[in-house]
Structures are given as structure tokens and as C-alpha cells.
Amino acid sequence: MGQGLLAPSFQRIDGALWCEGVPLQQLAESAGTPAYVYSSSSIRGQFARLSGALAAIPHRVHYAVKANGNLAILALLRSLGCDVDVVSGGELHRAFAAGFQADRTIFGGVGKTSAELAYALRNGVHVLSVESADELDIIDRLAGDLGVRARVGLRVNPEVTVESTHDYIKTGQKGDKFGIPVDQALTVATRAATLPNVALVAIGMHIGSQLTDLAAYGDGLVRLEELIVAVRSLGVSSLEYLDVGGGLFVPYADEDPADLERYVALIRPVVERTRLTLVVEPGRFLVAEAGVLVTRVLYRKRSGGRTLLVTDAGMNDLIRPSHYQAYHRIEAVDGIATRATFDVVGPICESGDFLAIGRELEDVSSGALLCVFTAGAYGYCMSSNYNARPRPAELMVDGDRWAVVSMRETCEDLVRLETATPTWRNG
Ligand SMILES: Cc1ncc(COP(=O)(O)O)c(C=O)c1O
């Protein structure tokens, strides 16, 4: 996947772009634009690729729901044998709504509220990933109140050098807000071992997303292994999992995909020496290439010597270009031989609202359909209603059939939770 100009799930037939067995033009005409379109075969392929690479190691794949929490995607992954990693009560609710049993869930996140923790404990999540000493104490108290034993993991910040495509998605460096700093981890683990209502079952890390250098996994694992040895030397025998988080690189242009062989070669010796089950938490890797955003060019115009395409998708629909300066390949749905250079901008009232700047693509006119590739991860789930824009529809394709898997929002949805006539209360 991801090699060559087009992911195999998206291809040109007689010049027009198709997703699997369905023309994107037909989807745009039936469901309108902007619309996210997801290829089931791409998701199946990525899951098979990762599972195949890990086959020789005892492991569990916990999909990071934050990358794309659409229920149909979750249900597809569940049917493949994938488990989930969630970071909020809302994501846990999504996982349950998609049919996941609690014993297939890991609940992480740096700022879980007591209400979220209690919800997770009542439902018996498989592992609660703890990110601070304070949180550990609250979990112990809540578990005691509920009469359950919390299965906790420690998310450690190994404080290694992380190479990624953007600083905002590095999470395992010194001073980052995530995890328990490695020099405090043994103290917190020791405390976990003494608390009556918790069992320490996992040690893990998540050092960042879109990692451009796998070496950071190796560096982090050195620190985790030292910690595991130290924890066991205290007599703790409850450890079951070594969790290396997500972060696998996905090509957005013509870069090489993540080297899974090297990834496994870095991890495998540590798994074998520690005799733990490996947990991986891929998000982007499983769904990024499966998704495209189909948008229509509303207007073509010239300004300051530049040619602009104003599309009906904006930064509220796909924020990655403006938030992370992320590159997304863009092609016309109907191939045209001639090419030109454009700023592809959205309808939002902000100059930071763009999908691409100075991009060469087909020489399209108003009314043309554009396909924004590699939009399956951190696309729809980061969308907003800014400028009071209803969120787009999400469609799933499977072979030559397709379905709406989340309806386009309406203007009525935008005001559904609000009132123009407040019911005032006394303070
Ligand atoms: C704890 C945790 N696990 C997994 C992931 C998924 O990362 P990715 O989408 O890069 O695989 C994230 C993403 O931020 C995360 O915070």
C-alpha cells in the first residue's frame, strides 16, 4: 500500500478515479460534496499487512480510535480481529456502540476525568493506561468504591529523540505532557504494586505519530525493558503486556512506507526477553490511505498573480494542511491532460484555510471534482462546525457497493443543542 502514484484501492479507469468498484463521480452525485470516502479493502489490506508482520510474536493490535472513530470502520476492524485503544469516555462509547467487548479495549489519555475512569471501571476495560501518579491514586480509590480491581498499565515517557513530520505529534520527548517521565516510573510502579485495588498489567509508551525514524522505538524500548526488569525485581509478577503505542509512518506523497520488517526486528528481541505479549496501537497506519475527501471546485479565480481554486471543503472539514502544514496529494476526479499551478483554498473566512498552496495539478475549472488523498486518518474526526458549516458525509465502499456510514449534517443539527430563549436560574 502507499507505493506508486495511487493506492491500489483507488485507481483510474478510462481517466476517471474510482474507489474499488465505484466511480468517485457517482458517489459525489449521489451523496453530494464534500464527502469522505473510505475503502474497506484498503483497511483489510493494512490490517493483514501488520498482522502478518507481527505473526511470529504474541501480540494484540489495538486500533487507535482517535484516528477515525466512524462506527462502520470500527465494526470492520472488529470483524478482522482487531481490538481498540480509546482516549475518552466518548471513544469508549463509540467502541461499545460498534460492538467491542470491554476485554478488547485499552483506555489511555493524559486527562481522563473521574467520571470517565468510573465509566471505564464499571464496564471492565481490559487495561487503563495511567499517565500520572495522581491518576493512579484516583483509579485505586474509584476501583475500591466500585468493588473492582483495576487492570492498569503505565504509559511511560521514555524521553527519547523523536523524528516526526510535525512537532505537535511528538509525544515521547523530555518535557512532553504525556506519560510518566521515565525517571519517576519505577516509583509509580512500586506504588501501583502496593495499592489494594489495582493490578499492574502493562508497561508501555507512545512516542509520537508519523515517525520518520524507527530508531526511536528501539531507544524507547531500551528504557522500558530496564523498567520491566526493575519492576519484576520488586516481586511484581502481574505484568502481561508491553505496549509500544502507535506512530507507524504513512506515505502522503511518494515516500517509502514504514519498514515493518525493521520495526518488528527492533521489537521482537525485547518481547522475547521480557516474555510479555506485545500491544501495538496503530491509528493512521490502518486507515489513512483508505480515505479520500471528495470536494467540488466552486470557483476559479486569479489574485495577486496566483490562480485559486475555491473548493466546497475547507479547514473545518480537513484541518491537517493548515494545522500541521501537512501535504495531501490532490488530483482531479476526471483526469485532464493539461496541468496548472493553484492555491486550493476553502470557503472559511480565514487566510489559513487551504488544502494546498502552489500545487500543480490538472488544469480544472469551476465545477470540477477534486480528490484529496490519504484523508482517512485525523480527517473527519478533527472536523468542526466552524463558520456554522455542517460536517460532511462519510461513505464506505466495499467492492462495487457503497453505503453512507455517517450522514451529512444539516443546519438543524447545528442548532439542535442550543436555545435562543435561556431558562434562567438563580445562582
Ligand atoms: C496513546 C496513543 N496510541 C496510539 C496513537 C495512534 O498513533 P498513530 O495514528 O500515529 O498510529 C496515538 C495517537 O496520538 C496515541 O496518542
The ligand as a Gaussian input file, in Angstrom:
#p B3LYP/6-31G(d) Opt

LIG

0 1
 C       -1.719000       6.627000      23.042000
 C       -1.788000       6.628000      21.558000
 N       -1.753000       5.451000      20.906000
 C       -1.818000       5.382000      19.565000
 C       -1.935000       6.517000      18.792000
 C       -2.035000       6.379000      17.298000
 O       -0.969000       6.950000      16.635000
 P       -0.844000       6.738000      15.064000
 O       -2.099000       7.214000      14.438000
 O        0.331000       7.543000      14.676000
 O       -0.607000       5.285000      14.843000
 C       -1.964000       7.774000      19.413000
 C       -2.033000       8.990000      18.606000
 O       -1.876000      10.107000      19.013000
 C       -1.903000       7.829000      20.840000
 O       -1.943000       9.000000      21.490000

